[in-house]
Amino acid sequence: MKEYKTITRVAGPLIFVEKTDPVGYGELVKITMPNGDVKSGQVLDTSENMVVVQVFEGTSGIDLNSMVKFLGETIKLPVSDELLGRILNGAGKPIDGGPEVVPEELMEITGAAINPYARANPSDFIQTGISTIDGTNTLVRGQKLPLFSGSGLPHNEIALQIARQAKVRGSNEGFAIVFAAMGITNEESQRFITEFEETGALKRAVVFLNLADDPAVERLITPRMALTAAEYLAFRKGMHVLVILTDMTNYCESLREIGAARSEIPGRRGYPGYMYTDLAMLYERAGMIKGKKGSITQLPILTMVGDDITHPIPDLTGYITEGQIVISRELHSRNIYPPVDVLPSLSRLMNLGIGKGKTREDHKQVSDQLYAFYAEGKDLRGLVAIVGEESLSERERRILKFAADFEAKFVKQAKSEDRDIERTLEIGWRLLSELPENELTRISPELRKQHYGKH
């Protein structure tokens, strides 16, 4: 392996190296500075006369006399059963005071999307213990269901609650959580670590933490590290793995930062034009493979800039994933936790994971009826603001009260409350039983006879 002393330019986290022998894309690089310090990097762009290297530890101290060595291999994550219960930094190095992970093998972090032909259809219900997800926007094993939030909203609390409570019911296979946080503050990272350790959730989790003051380049490899760990646990060890990625907005900001340093032509709002492909390469690593026991379910979390759901990050994410859970600022301001807005939320695979033998046969109809009444109640609130409540009919007043009760009893729950699906449906029936039976038009007469007024 030759060493080169042909750095021509240092720009942000990038260095530009001239006159090299042929170099592969994604190859690892070792940079030795004049004072003997060593930094590592990765080839980001390679052409006939110039190689662009992104430096993981930042480029401070690198000058034109630094030596560059191309190592001929790509980034790999050491994987073994010992990963469970560990806390690692964004580059996959332990930060919990424990020993290095003794690898069973080294896996390339770039991974690959699952071949569509080899994909198995998702069909198993994952219980998160949160009524608004389990009852009306069900998460199914092998699905990618993002959480659309905004700055200052409790998305991280919801993520931690799901990490603690999520389970595949009726399955004896192992269930693991891979939790990757990107661009978080030191304070948040301490909270995550404490929460995982105190609740015992760490025993079945692998945690990757990339802090806000870590290099932007490291942020780009953190979700790839996490997904590689998930693929190992799912497809080599046969476990059901739930991957929680927070916050994808910080990841996309890093993409934009690197793109600007490379003087790329920007796309929408300055983000690179290939952001859709880049996000798809991450999200499409979720799923199930025919003939293999394990599965990867993804719950990416992103904060919508300015609460704008048409912003490029949520917009592109919505194209690739199978629905979304929307966190509402209005519900949060009224002290309702978790502030999940059921109406714009959607789980496209919900019908595959619910029903007789999976949750309960009345699940779909109860969900539809709750949704319909709540949507009508929200519309009536707008009408009341204009004409006043006294001008409403008796039925409309009932629906208005239903919407308030739905938020107070179905949506709202404690941060430590783990509701099973039976409890969630029971609350739904109790709310529906407050209304005249003949108004439950979306529920069959048989199910009404069985459950109406019985809870």
DRENLUM-928504 format. One record per residue (C-alpha): residue in one letter; chain; x, y, z. Coordinates in steps of 0.5 Angstrom, whole numbers, padded with zeros to 4 digits, m for minus. Layout:
DRENLUM-928504
A, A, X, Y, Z $
...
END
This chain:
DRENLUM-928504
M, A, 0000, 0000, 0000 $
K, A, 0003, 0007, m0002 $
E, A, 0003, 0013, 0002 $
Y, A, 0002, 0020, m0002 $
K, A, 0004, 0027, 0000 $
T, A, m0001, 0030, m0005 $
I, A, m0006, 0033, m0001 $
T, A, m0008, 0040, m0005 $
R, A, m0014, 0042, m0001 $
V, A, m0017, 0042, 0006 $
A, A, m0025, 0044, 0006 $
G, A, m0029, 0043, 0012 $
P, A, m0029, 0035, 0013 $
L, A, m0026, 0033, 0007 $
I, A, m0019, 0033, 0004 $
F, A, m0017, 0033, m0004 $
V, A, m0011, 0028, m0006 $
E, A, m0008, 0028, m0013 $
K, A, m0004, 0023, m0017 $
T, A, m0006, 0017, m0014 $
D, A, m0006, 0010, m0016 $
P, A, m0013, 0007, m0018 $
V, A, m0017, 0008, m0011 $
G, A, m0024, 0004, m0010 $
Y, A, m0030, 0008, m0007 $
G, A, m0032, 0007, 0000 $
E, A, m0025, 0005, 0002 $
L, A, m0022, 0007, 0009 $
V, A, m0016, 0012, 0009 $
K, A, m0011, 0013, 0014 $
I, A, m0008, 0020, 0015 $
T, A, m0002, 0021, 0019 $
M, A, 0000, 0028, 0021 $
P, A, 0007, 0032, 0021 $
N, A, 0006, 0031, 0029 $
G, A, 0005, 0024, 0028 $
D, A, m0002, 0024, 0030 $
V, A, m0007, 0019, 0026 $
K, A, m0014, 0020, 0023 $
S, A, m0018, 0016, 0019 $
G, A, m0023, 0017, 0013 $
Q, A, m0027, 0014, 0008 $
V, A, m0026, 0015, 0000 $
L, A, m0032, 0019, m0002 $
D, A, m0031, 0021, m0009 $
T, A, m0026, 0018, m0014 $
S, A, m0024, 0020, m0021 $
E, A, m0018, 0020, m0025 $
N, A, m0014, 0025, m0022 $
M, A, m0017, 0027, m0016 $
V, A, m0019, 0023, m0010 $
V, A, m0024, 0026, m0004 $
V, A, m0023, 0023, 0003 $
Q, A, m0028, 0025, 0008 $
V, A, m0024, 0025, 0015 $
F, A, m0028, 0022, 0021 $
E, A, m0025, 0026, 0027 $
G, A, m0025, 0033, 0023 $
T, A, m0019, 0036, 0019 $
S, A, m0016, 0040, 0024 $
G, A, m0009, 0040, 0024 $
I, A, m0008, 0036, 0017 $
D, A, m0004, 0040, 0012 $
L, A, m0001, 0039, 0006 $
N, A, 0005, 0035, 0009 $
S, A, 0000, 0030, 0012 $
M, A, 0001, 0023, 0009 $
V, A, m0005, 0019, 0006 $
K, A, m0005, 0012, 0006 $
F, A, m0011, 0008, 0002 $
L, A, m0012, 0001, 0006 $
G, A, m0016, m0003, 0001 $
E, A, m0022, m0004, 0005 $
T, A, m0029, m0001, 0007 $
I, A, m0032, 0000, 0014 $
K, A, m0034, m0006, 0018 $
L, A, m0037, m0007, 0024 $
P, A, m0035, m0013, 0029 $
V, A, m0041, m0017, 0031 $
S, A, m0042, m0022, 0036 $
D, A, m0048, m0024, 0041 $
E, A, m0044, m0019, 0046 $
L, A, m0047, m0013, 0042 $
L, A, m0053, m0014, 0046 $
G, A, m0053, m0010, 0053 $
R, A, m0047, m0005, 0050 $
I, A, m0047, 0002, 0049 $
L, A, m0043, 0005, 0043 $
N, A, m0041, 0011, 0040 $
G, A, m0043, 0013, 0033 $
A, A, m0037, 0010, 0030 $
G, A, m0038, 0003, 0033 $
K, A, m0033, 0004, 0039 $
P, A, m0035, 0002, 0046 $
I, A, m0037, 0008, 0051 $
D, A, m0040, 0004, 0057 $
G, A, m0033, 0003, 0060 $
G, A, m0033, m0005, 0058 $
P, A, m0028, m0008, 0054 $
E, A, m0028, m0008, 0046 $
V, A, m0033, m0013, 0042 $
V, A, m0030, m0019, 0041 $
P, A, m0032, m0021, 0034 $
E, A, m0035, m0027, 0031 $
E, A, m0034, m0024, 0024 $
L, A, m0033, m0017, 0021 $
M, A, m0039, m0014, 0017 $
E, A, m0039, m0009, 0012 $
I, A, m0044, m0003, 0014 $
T, A, m0046, m0001, 0007 $
G, A, m0051, m0007, 0007 $
A, A, m0056, m0008, 0002 $
A, A, m0063, m0007, 0001 $
I, A, m0067, m0014, 0001 $
N, A, m0068, m0017, m0006 $
P, A, m0076, m0016, m0007 $
Y, A, m0077, m0023, m0009 $
A, A, m0074, m0026, m0003 $
R, A, m0078, m0021, 0002 $
A, A, m0084, m0025, 0006 $
N, A, m0090, m0021, 0007 $
P, A, m0091, m0017, 0014 $
S, A, m0096, m0020, 0018 $
D, A, m0095, m0021, 0026 $
F, A, m0097, m0015, 0030 $
I, A, m0092, m0012, 0035 $
Q, A, m0095, m0009, 0041 $
T, A, m0092, m0002, 0043 $
G, A, m0096, m0001, 0049 $
I, A, m0099, 0005, 0046 $
S, A, m0106, 0005, 0045 $
T, A, m0106, 0011, 0039 $
I, A, m0101, 0006, 0035 $
D, A, m0103, m0001, 0037 $
G, A, m0111, 0001, 0037 $
T, A, m0111, 0005, 0030 $
N, A, m0104, 0005, 0027 $
T, A, m0101, m0002, 0028 $
L, A, m0094, m0003, 0028 $
V, A, m0093, m0010, 0024 $
R, A, m0086, m0014, 0024 $
G, A, m0082, m0012, 0018 $
Q, A, m0085, m0005, 0017 $
K, A, m0082, 0001, 0017 $
L, A, m0086, 0006, 0020 $
P, A, m0083, 0013, 0022 $
L, A, m0085, 0018, 0027 $
F, A, m0086, 0025, 0025 $
S, A, m0085, 0030, 0030 $
G, A, m0083, 0037, 0031 $
S, A, m0077, 0041, 0036 $
G, A, m0079, 0041, 0043 $
L, A, m0084, 0035, 0042 $
P, A, m0083, 0029, 0047 $
H, A, m0081, 0024, 0041 $
N, A, m0075, 0022, 0045 $
E, A, m0080, 0020, 0051 $
I, A, m0084, 0016, 0046 $
A, A, m0078, 0012, 0043 $
L, A, m0076, 0010, 0050 $
Q, A, m0083, 0008, 0052 $
I, A, m0083, 0004, 0045 $
A, A, m0076, 0001, 0047 $
R, A, m0078, m0001, 0054 $
Q, A, m0085, m0004, 0052 $
A, A, m0085, m0007, 0045 $
K, A, m0086, m0014, 0044 $
V, A, m0088, m0019, 0039 $
R, A, m0094, m0023, 0042 $
G, A, m0094, m0031, 0042 $
S, A, m0087, m0031, 0040 $
N, A, m0082, m0035, 0043 $
E, A, m0076, m0032, 0039 $
G, A, m0072, m0027, 0042 $
F, A, m0074, m0020, 0041 $
A, A, m0068, m0014, 0041 $
I, A, m0068, m0007, 0040 $
V, A, m0062, m0003, 0036 $
F, A, m0063, 0004, 0038 $
A, A, m0059, 0009, 0034 $
A, A, m0059, 0017, 0036 $
M, A, m0055, 0022, 0032 $
G, A, m0053, 0029, 0033 $
I, A, m0056, 0029, 0040 $
T, A, m0054, 0033, 0046 $
N, A, m0049, 0031, 0052 $
E, A, m0055, 0032, 0056 $
E, A, m0060, 0027, 0052 $
S, A, m0055, 0022, 0051 $
Q, A, m0054, 0021, 0059 $
R, A, m0062, 0021, 0059 $
F, A, m0062, 0015, 0054 $
I, A, m0056, 0012, 0058 $
T, A, m0060, 0012, 0065 $
E, A, m0066, 0010, 0062 $
F, A, m0064, 0004, 0059 $
E, A, m0060, 0002, 0065 $
E, A, m0065, 0003, 0070 $
T, A, m0071, 0000, 0067 $
G, A, m0067, m0006, 0065 $
A, A, m0068, m0005, 0057 $
L, A, m0061, m0005, 0056 $
K, A, m0061, m0013, 0057 $
R, A, m0064, m0014, 0050 $
A, A, m0061, m0007, 0047 $
V, A, m0055, m0005, 0043 $
V, A, m0055, 0003, 0043 $
F, A, m0051, 0007, 0038 $
L, A, m0050, 0015, 0041 $
N, A, m0047, 0020, 0036 $
L, A, m0047, 0027, 0040 $
A, A, m0048, 0034, 0037 $
D, A, m0041, 0035, 0038 $
D, A, m0038, 0029, 0034 $
P, A, m0036, 0030, 0027 $
A, A, m0042, 0031, 0022 $
V, A, m0038, 0025, 0018 $
E, A, m0039, 0020, 0023 $
R, A, m0047, 0022, 0023 $
L, A, m0047, 0019, 0016 $
I, A, m0044, 0012, 0019 $
T, A, m0048, 0011, 0025 $
P, A, m0055, 0009, 0022 $
R, A, m0051, 0004, 0018 $
M, A, m0047, 0001, 0024 $
A, A, m0054, 0000, 0027 $
L, A, m0057, m0003, 0021 $
T, A, m0051, m0008, 0021 $
A, A, m0052, m0010, 0028 $
A, A, m0059, m0011, 0027 $
E, A, m0058, m0015, 0020 $
Y, A, m0053, m0020, 0024 $
L, A, m0058, m0021, 0030 $
A, A, m0064, m0022, 0025 $
F, A, m0062, m0026, 0020 $
R, A, m0056, m0029, 0023 $
K, A, m0059, m0030, 0030 $
G, A, m0066, m0031, 0028 $
M, A, m0069, m0025, 0033 $
H, A, m0074, m0020, 0032 $
V, A, m0071, m0013, 0032 $
L, A, m0074, m0006, 0032 $
V, A, m0069, m0001, 0030 $
I, A, m0071, 0006, 0033 $
L, A, m0067, 0012, 0029 $
T, A, m0067, 0019, 0032 $
D, A, m0066, 0024, 0029 $
M, A, m0066, 0023, 0021 $
T, A, m0067, 0031, 0021 $
N, A, m0060, 0031, 0024 $
Y, A, m0057, 0026, 0019 $
C, A, m0060, 0029, 0013 $
E, A, m0057, 0036, 0015 $
S, A, m0050, 0032, 0015 $
L, A, m0051, 0030, 0008 $
R, A, m0053, 0037, 0006 $
E, A, m0046, 0039, 0010 $
I, A, m0042, 0034, 0006 $
G, A, m0045, 0036, 0000 $
A, A, m0044, 0043, 0001 $
A, A, m0036, 0042, 0002 $
R, A, m0036, 0038, m0004 $
S, A, m0039, 0044, m0008 $
E, A, m0045, 0040, m0011 $
I, A, m0051, 0043, m0014 $
P, A, m0056, 0043, m0009 $
G, A, m0063, 0040, m0010 $
R, A, m0069, 0042, m0006 $
R, A, m0068, 0047, 0000 $
G, A, m0060, 0046, m0001 $
Y, A, m0061, 0038, 0001 $
P, A, m0057, 0034, m0004 $
G, A, m0061, 0031, m0010 $
Y, A, m0059, 0024, m0008 $
M, A, m0062, 0025, m0001 $
Y, A, m0068, 0020, m0004 $
T, A, m0063, 0015, m0006 $
D, A, m0059, 0015, 0001 $
L, A, m0065, 0015, 0005 $
A, A, m0068, 0009, 0001 $
M, A, m0062, 0005, 0002 $
L, A, m0063, 0006, 0010 $
Y, A, m0070, 0005, 0010 $
E, A, m0070, m0001, 0005 $
R, A, m0066, m0005, 0010 $
A, A, m0072, m0007, 0014 $
G, A, m0076, m0013, 0013 $
M, A, m0077, m0020, 0013 $
I, A, m0073, m0026, 0009 $
K, A, m0077, m0032, 0006 $
G, A, m0074, m0038, 0010 $
K, A, m0071, m0034, 0015 $
K, A, m0074, m0033, 0022 $
G, A, m0071, m0026, 0024 $
S, A, m0074, m0019, 0022 $
I, A, m0072, m0012, 0022 $
T, A, m0078, m0007, 0024 $
Q, A, m0076, 0000, 0023 $
L, A, m0078, 0006, 0027 $
P, A, m0075, 0012, 0024 $
I, A, m0076, 0019, 0028 $
L, A, m0075, 0026, 0025 $
T, A, m0077, 0033, 0027 $
M, A, m0080, 0037, 0022 $
V, A, m0077, 0043, 0020 $
G, A, m0082, 0049, 0022 $
D, A, m0087, 0043, 0023 $
D, A, m0088, 0043, 0016 $
I, A, m0090, 0036, 0013 $
T, A, m0088, 0038, 0006 $
H, A, m0081, 0039, 0008 $
P, A, m0076, 0035, 0004 $
I, A, m0074, 0030, 0009 $
P, A, m0081, 0028, 0012 $
D, A, m0084, 0028, 0004 $
L, A, m0078, 0024, 0002 $
T, A, m0079, 0019, 0008 $
G, A, m0086, 0019, 0007 $
Y, A, m0085, 0016, 0000 $
I, A, m0081, 0010, 0002 $
T, A, m0084, 0008, 0008 $
E, A, m0091, 0005, 0010 $
G, A, m0094, 0010, 0013 $
Q, A, m0093, 0015, 0019 $
I, A, m0094, 0017, 0026 $
V, A, m0095, 0024, 0027 $
I, A, m0094, 0028, 0034 $
S, A, m0099, 0034, 0035 $
R, A, m0096, 0040, 0038 $
E, A, m0103, 0042, 0039 $
L, A, m0104, 0036, 0044 $
H, A, m0098, 0037, 0047 $
S, A, m0100, 0044, 0049 $
R, A, m0106, 0041, 0052 $
N, A, m0101, 0037, 0056 $
I, A, m0104, 0030, 0053 $
Y, A, m0098, 0025, 0053 $
P, A, m0097, 0021, 0048 $
P, A, m0099, 0027, 0043 $
V, A, m0100, 0023, 0037 $
D, A, m0105, 0026, 0032 $
V, A, m0109, 0020, 0030 $
L, A, m0112, 0023, 0024 $
P, A, m0106, 0025, 0019 $
S, A, m0103, 0018, 0022 $
L, A, m0103, 0012, 0018 $
S, A, m0100, 0005, 0018 $
R, A, m0101, 0002, 0011 $
L, A, m0099, m0005, 0013 $
M, A, m0104, m0005, 0019 $
N, A, m0109, m0010, 0016 $
L, A, m0104, m0015, 0015 $
G, A, m0102, m0015, 0023 $
I, A, m0109, m0015, 0026 $
G, A, m0116, m0019, 0026 $
K, A, m0117, m0026, 0029 $
G, A, m0111, m0030, 0032 $
K, A, m0107, m0024, 0031 $
T, A, m0110, m0019, 0036 $
R, A, m0118, m0019, 0036 $
E, A, m0123, m0020, 0031 $
D, A, m0127, m0013, 0033 $
H, A, m0120, m0009, 0032 $
K, A, m0121, m0007, 0025 $
Q, A, m0128, m0004, 0026 $
V, A, m0127, m0001, 0033 $
S, A, m0121, 0003, 0030 $
D, A, m0125, 0005, 0024 $
Q, A, m0131, 0007, 0028 $
L, A, m0127, 0011, 0033 $
Y, A, m0123, 0014, 0027 $
A, A, m0130, 0017, 0024 $
F, A, m0133, 0019, 0030 $
Y, A, m0126, 0023, 0032 $
A, A, m0125, 0026, 0025 $
E, A, m0133, 0029, 0026 $
G, A, m0131, 0031, 0033 $
K, A, m0125, 0035, 0031 $
D, A, m0129, 0038, 0025 $
L, A, m0135, 0040, 0030 $
R, A, m0130, 0044, 0034 $
G, A, m0128, 0049, 0028 $
L, A, m0136, 0050, 0027 $
V, A, m0137, 0051, 0035 $
A, A, m0131, 0057, 0034 $
I, A, m0136, 0060, 0029 $
V, A, m0143, 0059, 0031 $
G, A, m0142, 0057, 0039 $
E, A, m0144, 0050, 0042 $
E, A, m0151, 0052, 0043 $
S, A, m0153, 0052, 0036 $
L, A, m0151, 0044, 0035 $
S, A, m0156, 0039, 0035 $
E, A, m0156, 0034, 0041 $
R, A, m0152, 0028, 0036 $
E, A, m0147, 0033, 0035 $
R, A, m0146, 0035, 0042 $
R, A, m0145, 0028, 0043 $
I, A, m0140, 0027, 0038 $
L, A, m0136, 0033, 0041 $
K, A, m0136, 0030, 0048 $
F, A, m0134, 0024, 0045 $
A, A, m0128, 0027, 0041 $
A, A, m0126, 0030, 0048 $
D, A, m0126, 0024, 0052 $
F, A, m0122, 0020, 0046 $
E, A, m0117, 0025, 0047 $
A, A, m0117, 0024, 0055 $
K, A, m0118, 0017, 0056 $
F, A, m0115, 0013, 0049 $
V, A, m0110, 0018, 0047 $
K, A, m0107, 0020, 0054 $
Q, A, m0103, 0015, 0058 $
A, A, m0098, 0015, 0063 $
K, A, m0090, 0015, 0060 $
S, A, m0090, 0008, 0064 $
E, A, m0096, 0005, 0062 $
D, A, m0096, m0001, 0058 $
R, A, m0103, m0003, 0055 $
D, A, m0104, m0009, 0052 $
I, A, m0108, m0009, 0046 $
E, A, m0114, m0012, 0050 $
R, A, m0114, m0006, 0054 $
T, A, m0114, m0001, 0049 $
L, A, m0120, m0004, 0045 $
E, A, m0124, m0005, 0052 $
I, A, m0122, 0003, 0053 $
G, A, m0125, 0004, 0045 $
W, A, m0131, 0000, 0047 $
R, A, m0132, 0004, 0053 $
L, A, m0132, 0010, 0049 $
L, A, m0137, 0008, 0044 $
S, A, m0142, 0005, 0049 $
E, A, m0143, 0012, 0051 $
L, A, m0146, 0013, 0044 $
P, A, m0153, 0010, 0042 $
E, A, m0152, 0003, 0039 $
N, A, m0155, 0005, 0032 $
E, A, m0150, 0010, 0031 $
L, A, m0144, 0005, 0031 $
T, A, m0145, 0004, 0023 $
R, A, m0138, 0002, 0022 $
I, A, m0139, m0004, 0027 $
S, A, m0143, m0011, 0025 $
P, A, m0149, m0012, 0029 $
E, A, m0146, m0019, 0032 $
L, A, m0140, m0015, 0034 $
R, A, m0144, m0010, 0037 $
K, A, m0148, m0015, 0041 $
Q, A, m0142, m0018, 0044 $
H, A, m0139, m0012, 0046 $
Y, A, m0143, m0006, 0046 $
G, A, m0144, m0004, 0054 $
K, A, m0140, m0010, 0056 $
H, A, m0134, m0006, 0059 $
END
